[in-house]
Structures are given as structure tokens and as C-alpha cells.
Amino acid sequence: MGVLLSAVTELVSSVVGTLTQSRTNGSSLLGTLLFPLLSFYLAGGALPDGYPWGKLTDWGTNPYTDYPRTGVIRTYDFTVSRGVIAPDGYQRPVLLVNGAFPGPLIEANWGDKIIVNVHNNITGPEEGTAIHWHGFLQQGTPWEDGAPGVSQCPIAPAKSFTYEFVASLYGTTWYHAHYSAQYSGGLAGPIVIHGPTQANYDVDIGPVMLSDWYHRAYLDIVKTMLAPNGSPKVFSDNNLINGKMNFDCATAAAAAGDKTPCTNNAGIAKFKFQTGKTHRLRLINSGAEGVQRFSIDGHTLTVIANDFTPVKPYNTTVVTLGVGQRSDVLVTANAGTAKAAFWMRSNLTSCSAARQPNAVAAVYYDQADTNKAPTSSPWNAPDPGTCTNDDLATTQPLFPMAVPAATYSQTMAVELFKNASAVTLWKFNGVSMRADYNQPVLLQANQGNLTFPPEWNVLNFYANASVRVVVNNNSPSSHPMHLHGHNFYVLHEGPGAWDGSSIVRPSNPQRRDVQLVRPNGHLVLQFDANAGVWGFHCHVAWHASGGFFSSFVVKPKEVQQMRIPLTVQQTCRDWSAWTSRNVVEQIDSGT
């Protein structure tokens, strides 16, 4: 990372921002020293020994079958609307949740029920929306998953939908729009589910959201990308930590005809460390495309969880995260005196399309001057260029689970192609997907209809208990593969084709809900069937928009017996009524 130091220094001549927080991030306090530290668990629902999860542990409890029933309900109200802010100094229209970017933090304890009332107040122009609660299993509630055309109809303009689901897993995750590429325009926020941990730490810093950032509106990007002879490669303009970073406005001014208001040194994110104490940071790649490499100068990172899976702690100087992935890390403030300050860095890798790939934030020990920029040097940890996560051999879940014998196998190829209109799209398993917002697959399956149009790209896995999926990436891009409703086993990944038998640590393979497949490589995963209809897709927003999406029907007989709430059907009626009067500009896959 040493070669990047001068470029970052030019962008951060001062840590004293020239814009107010309301100008850069609306009502959000994330990225400021006013954002509160998190407690180890929330009040309410405590069992007799004082902890909300009782005697359940992160190493001796099967998280997929055993979780506390706290009886506690955590309720949130979200209003989604348009706004104009300048997260990096470049002013642009965005989507906000309760006026904030990033959106408000959702907190709960393991086993709590979460209720989120979502109000669609998107105007100028109006649009539908839906919110996906990333990583939640939604056992018995697949209609709460938030994927339009898959689990629900979009929430119509001026209408509301209430999501209700149980936090049956714990750790760090996020929520985001799952309607076209909306989340790349700001509709995203962090989630923390407090649960047991073997790891000892003193301070919970909370979420650290890492996101590539685009100065053009998401719909304009999609239109350009999907125009005849358009390019599938979309370049980000900047990289943010907790929604903040500076930007060289001369770059914008140099663009032909760009007269957008832009302010240099808008302000970067700041963190306060307590000298000598150990801090938990909850890293989230909430971007649209870029693979992030996170580090803090002079500090070792101890990884204790990947996605919703606690792992045996291991040390590293750099954590790599594809879009949608999370890692919880511990950092001890022992690299200097109480007056010390250090750069936090997150750099988009060479696998990413980025005009300005380097994000920084400032980390201050107790007595450091928070108006002065750190002078620390980065780790000498060059980008390996492999576009992969940490070696699977190093990531062992704390609760061990041997991979069962697969009862069904599916091989799915990734391909880039041009259609008859010269539009570049993605094929997944031979299909470039396009959703029908008015006919969600889940509702069709619930009614016993298991015959779907080819362009919906639906795969039926019948009553199989354990399904193995081999992804062959026949493209020059890496892809963060995300499966809704499951924490899957990661059996193998590597260049070229899988040999058909190699499994990394079959007695206890890594489990997570997103895993990178390298360019021209393979990924082998397996999942224990959770009844429902679940999206399986690349989490790069532009790839999903280009058709890189499929839906898995899992245990269809159980799906047919589910009693889906009437509110889900009402959402479809609302959407049907709105679309009977308005034309939906669905130029992409819709997901």
C-alpha cells in the first residue's frame, strides 16, 4: 500500500471538513465522533443469568437450529425519499432513509423480532422500492426477504409495507434496496445483532461501512451501461468510509460541461480509540462493485467473524471484502502514546473499476488532537491481484459443522455476451434474468405454480435436503456470490475448473452468505435447504442489473403450504394499481 500514500495525502490536506455533516450526510452521525459507542447487548429480554441469549454460546450452539426466543420486539420506522447531499463534496441527488446516508443503524439482540415499517416517499420521479435484510435466514418467513419479483411486489409510491423477521443469527450485517440499482444511490444502512462471543474486547466502535461511490445517478448509469454497444464496466468516482471522503473538485471541473457544485476537503470519517484498550470494528462492504482491502496503519487486525459466522480468531494486516461481505475485527490501541493518531484505509483493489480507489479515515487515541491529520505510514501489503477472500484454510467457524453428503448438484456458468440489440448482458446458467415485478416467484410457488418463463431464471431443487452448487466463472471479472436465506458452506474456490472432489476442511468448512469467485475460476458451495424462494446472484449492482441473477425454489411442497400474510398480497394490489396508471421504467433485470 506504500505507493498509494502520496495520492491519499493529496486528497486529505486537512481533516477539518469544510462542509457540515448535514450537507455531506444528511441526518446521519455515522463517521463523526458524535456517533455513540455500542453496548455489548441491548436492554430487555434478559434471561435469568443476565444475558439475553442465556447460556447459548458462539462455539457450542448450532445457530441454525437453536436460538433464544427473547419475546422482545425492536420496531423501526423508515421513510425512503430523495435528497441532495455531498458525501465527498460533490453534490448529487441520492436516496435517503429518514433523511440519512448511510441509513439509520438497526440494533437487536440475538433472538429478538425486528419490525421495520417502510414508507415509500420517493418522488420526482416516483419509483417503487423494496428493502432486503441481508444475511437473515427468514426461516418460515421468505416473504420478508425484500427481493421484488422474487419474494414480493415492490412497495408502490406513497404506500408502505411492514417487514417482520427474527434475528436467528447474530453479528454484523446491513440492509439495502433490492430494486434495480437503487442501493448504489444511497439506500443502505448497517445492522448489528448482539450475541455471545469468546473474544475479549473493551469497546464496540460499531459499523465501518466501506463503499465505492458514483457521482452519476444510478438510473443514468444503468441506461448508459445497457445501451447498444455500452460497456459493462462501470467506473466509480470515489471510495467512502462511513459515507465520507474528500474529492479533488478539479477532476470534476475538468469533465466537459460538469458544473455540479463541488467543495474540496468536505470532511473524512473520524474514530476515537481508547489507549491500551481492544476495540471491535464491524466492517461492511456496502458498495456497488468494488472489492475493498481494509487496514489501519501500525495495527494488527484480529478477525473474529465473517458475515454471520463467528470464526476462530486469526491475525492479519489487511482484510479483503467483496460487496455484501462483512468481517468483525478486533484492534488494540497499543501502537503509540495517548496522543497518537493513525490512518484507517480502505482501497479498492485492481479487480475493481475505480477512478479514485483510496479511502481514508482518521483514528485518534485519547489525547490526540482531532483537528490534525495523522502522519502514519501504510502497511507494505501490495494488492495480490487474485480477487479472492482470505485463504479458506484460515477461516474456521467456531461452531463446527461437517459438510453433509449432497443430495443434489447444480453447475452454473457465468458468461458475458451481446444480445441481438448489441446490449452487453450477463448470462447465469444460460439465462439473462429479467424479473416480473407483478408476479413474484414465491407467490406463484405458494399457489402451486412451478412453471416459470425462462427469463425468470428459476431453478427448482425439489425436496432435496442438501444442495451443492458449482459456479464456473467464464468471465474476466470477480463476482461476490450471494445466496439469500442461507449461510452456505464454502467448499472450494480457485482458478479454472474444480477437480470435482477437493474440499477445504470438510469437517468444518467456512460458512458465510457471500463469497468471491475469482476471474476465470470456480466456486463450490453447498447449503442445507431452507424452504422458500431465494435469490442467488452476483452482488455487483451493475452485474445483477445486467441479468446476473437466479431464483432457487427450495422445498416447494412446504412453500405451497405456507400461509403468506394478506399484507403481501395487498402490496401486489397496490403495485398493480399504480402500474395501471404509470409506466415502470424497468430497463434492467429489476433486481
Stockholm file with secondary structure:
# STOCKHOLM 1.0

chainA/1-591         MGVLLSAVTELVSSVVGTLTQSRTNGSSLLGTLLFPLLSFYLAGGALPDGYPWGKLTDWGTNPYTDYPRTGVIRTYDFTVSRGVIAPDGYQRPVLLVNGAFPGPLIEANWGDKIIVNVHNNITGPEEGTAIHWHGFLQQGTPWEDGAPGVSQCPIAPAKSFTYEFVASLYGTTWYHAHYSAQYSGGLAGPIVIHGPTQANYDVDIGPVMLSDWYHRAYLDIVKTMLAPNGSPKVFSDNNLINGKMNFDCATAAAAAGDKTPCTNNAGIAKFKFQTGKTHRLRLINSGAEGVQRFSIDGHTLTVIANDFTPVKPYNTTVVTLGVGQRSDVLVTANAGTAKAAFWMRSNLTSCSAARQPNAVAAVYYDQADTNKAPTSSPWNAPDPGTCTNDDLATTQPLFPMAVPAATYSQTMAVELFKNASAVTLWKFNGVSMRADYNQPVLLQANQGNLTFPPEWNVLNFYANASVRVVVNNNSPSSHPMHLHGHNFYVLHEGPGAWDGSSIVRPSNPQRRDVQLVRPNGHLVLQFDANAGVWGFHCHVAWHASGGFFSSFVVKPKEVQQMRIPLTVQQTCRDWSAWTSRNVVEQIDSGT
#=GR chainA/1-591 SS CGGGHHHHHHHCSCSSCSSCHHHHHBTCCTTSTTSCCBCSSCSSCCCTTSSTTTTCCTTTSCTTTCCCCCCCEEEEEEEEEEEEECTTSBCEEEEEETTBSSCCCEEEETTCEEEEEEEECCTTTTCCBCEEETTCCCTTCGGGSCCBTTTBCCBCTTCEEEEEEECCSCEEEEEEECSTTGGGGTCEEEEEEECCCSSCCSEEEEEEEEEEECSSCHHHHHHHHTSTTCCSCCCBSEEEETTBCCCCHHHHHHSTTCCCCBCSSCCCCEEECCTTCEEEEEEEECCSSCCEEEEETTBCEEEEEETTEEEEEEEESCEEECTTCEEEEEEECCSSCTTCEEEEEEEECTTSCBSSCEEEEEEECTTSCTTSCCCCCCCCCCCCSCCCCSCGGGCCBSSCCCCCCCSEEEEEEEEEEECTTSCEEEEETTBCCCCCTTSCHHHHHHTTCCCCCGGGCEEECTTCSEEEEEEEECSSSCEEEEETTCCEEEEEEEESCCCSSCCSCTTSCCEESEEEECTTEEEEEEEECCSEEEEEEECCHHHHHTTCEEEEEESHHHHHHCCCCHHHHHHHHHHHHHHTTSCCCCCSCCC
#=GC SS_cons         CGGGHHHHHHHCSCSSCSSCHHHHHBTCCTTSTTSCCBCSSCSSCCCTTSSTTTTCCTTTSCTTTCCCCCCCEEEEEEEEEEEEECTTSBCEEEEEETTBSSCCCEEEETTCEEEEEEEECCTTTTCCBCEEETTCCCTTCGGGSCCBTTTBCCBCTTCEEEEEEECCSCEEEEEEECSTTGGGGTCEEEEEEECCCSSCCSEEEEEEEEEEECSSCHHHHHHHHTSTTCCSCCCBSEEEETTBCCCCHHHHHHSTTCCCCBCSSCCCCEEECCTTCEEEEEEEECCSSCCEEEEETTBCEEEEEETTEEEEEEEESCEEECTTCEEEEEEECCSSCTTCEEEEEEEECTTSCBSSCEEEEEEECTTSCTTSCCCCCCCCCCCCSCCCCSCGGGCCBSSCCCCCCCSEEEEEEEEEEECTTSCEEEEETTBCCCCCTTSCHHHHHHTTCCCCCGGGCEEECTTCSEEEEEEEECSSSCEEEEETTCCEEEEEEEESCCCSSCCSCTTSCCEESEEEECTTEEEEEEEECCSEEEEEEECCHHHHHTTCEEEEEESHHHHHHCCCCHHHHHHHHHHHHHHTTSCCCCCSCCC
//
